[in-house]
Amino acid sequence: MNAIRYPDGNVLLRNLSREFPVVTHGEGVYLYDAQGRRYLDGSAGALVASVGHGNREVADRIHAQLLQVAYVNGTHFTTEVTEALAARLCAHAPAGLRRAAFLGSGSEAIEAAVKFARQLCVERGQPQRTRVITRVPGYHGNTLYALSMSGRPHYQTFFGPLLSEVVTTPAPYPYRCGLEDYARDGAAHYARLLEETLQRVGPDTVAAFVAEPVIGSSAGAAVPPPGYFEQVSAICRRHGILVIADEVMCGCGRTGRFFASDQVGLTPDLLVLGKGLSGGYAPLSAVLVREDHLEELRQGSGGFMHAQTYLQAPCMTAAGVAVLDYYERHDLVAHAARVGAHLQRRLREVLLPLPHVGSVQGVGLMAGVELVEDKATKRPFPRTRKVVEGLLAELFSRGLVLWPNTGHADGTNGDLLMVGPPLIITEPQVDELVDLLARGLTRFLERS
Ligand SMILES: Cc1ncc(COP(=O)(O)O)c(C=O)c1O
């Protein structure tokens, strides 16, 4: 089997009009398909494969745990491996976060975090706090409530009547903020917009404010202006609103710090991890909560009212422990910071002079490249031209995999590419990635 195209096979393919190569194996930052083609995985899938592909050190550790015990239910038992993962994460987490629950996906973990915040409000005698504030652009997942929280109108088509009301406020987005000096004025500007949003809906009706410390694919690794999280956290604290950090994409070393919150001066009330935590070796996400908040629930109803079949399951947490061990043994976060600085520099040097490259931004091994029709006015390409899809196909044919996003510029138009390779990538491999991207982009723009 070399490749699958609908109507081949029985898998409900994500795209019914393109061909899917069959991947046979991976090694480090590379994937290989059944036709012997090699791909540089420049986005670690969807910024997942933190420790690279075919990582034997990690796989062997998980294998050993699976032979010991793969599954117990969180209602009955705990396991050493799950306790170890919680202890390891909480030891270094932002202040106060001392308890962790483990689930299978980012969407589940975000929803669990929101439920925790809501339960805490009710137990505090504030049942009127029914609202959640999220930011646009932003993304928090694809299950119904997580989708409601995501500023992606095109994902919401068809599902409107099933979604919940979520209040939104603008997220700091340097390229399209309209400010003269984003670094100088951004924090006060976006903090004021949040305060206005809160005054409009009534701050005492809000349970939680949810934000990605560094925005993922919906704004191409947008970094907040200095002081932003200090200011919005102060506003939330003043109004009794809990702050949830969504580090599903930007966490686990991606930005050059293990917790992206530390990178941007955020001390959240709840913190959510996913993706890189298991590096793709098992489905795994985590919700970290404050010890004092959990104690409030214990003294109230007795604990957090949430469970799912795979909550705390050792088959998942084994992947987390194996990945954290690998991080430590190979000093991977420091490596990501070092090689990430090289990636950021090379992307800016090589891509920014090219026509139609509007912006290159990011931090660590997380970068976004925005393409526009007109660089002077920042006018996006019309969505009908499907620019990022065409570019992706060109890059794919050259053996480079990146992650696309569309629609961020005005809700419909906008073409973004995310670069987020495995954290194990080396500087020469970064050079290879940037070279493949620049050549593919140049060729694609010449042709279109
Ligand atoms: C910031 C962020 N939050 C949540 C999610 C949802 O995670 P999952 O797809 O594992 O449900 C994603 C997925 O891309 C994400 O980037």
The ligand as a Tripos MOL2 file, in Angstrom:
@<TRIPOS>MOLECULE
LIG
   16    16     1     0     0
SMALL
NO_CHARGES

@<TRIPOS>ATOM
      1 C1         -3.7460   25.6750   22.1380 C.3       1 LIG1
      2 C2         -4.5270   24.4250   21.9250 C.ar      1 LIG1
      3 N1         -5.4410   24.0520   22.8430 N.ar      1 LIG1
      4 C3         -6.1620   22.9180   22.7110 C.ar      1 LIG1
      5 C4         -6.0010   22.1090   21.6020 C.ar      1 LIG1
      6 C5         -6.8330   20.8660   21.4670 C.3       1 LIG1
      7 O1         -6.0460   19.7410   21.6060 O.3       1 LIG1
      8 P1         -6.5230   18.3400   20.9970 P.3       1 LIG1
      9 O2         -6.5070   18.4820   19.5210 O.co2     1 LIG1
     10 O3         -5.5060   17.3660   21.5280 O.co2     1 LIG1
     11 O4         -7.8780   18.0650   21.5240 O.co2     1 LIG1
     12 C6         -5.0550   22.4490   20.6310 C.ar      1 LIG1
     13 C7         -4.8690   21.6080   19.4440 C.2       1 LIG1
     14 O5         -4.2500   21.9680   18.4780 O.2       1 LIG1
     15 C8         -4.3050   23.6450   20.7870 C.ar      1 LIG1
     16 O6         -3.4000   24.0270   19.8820 O.3       1 LIG1
@<TRIPOS>BOND
     1     1     2 1
     2     2     3 ar
     3     2    15 ar
     4     3     4 ar
     5     4     5 ar
     6     5     6 1
     7     5    12 ar
     8     6     7 1
     9     7     8 1
    10     8     9 2
    11     8    10 1
    12     8    11 1
    13    12    13 1
    14    12    15 ar
    15    13    14 2
    16    15    16 1
@<TRIPOS>SUBSTRUCTURE
     1 LIG1         1 GROUP 0 **** ****
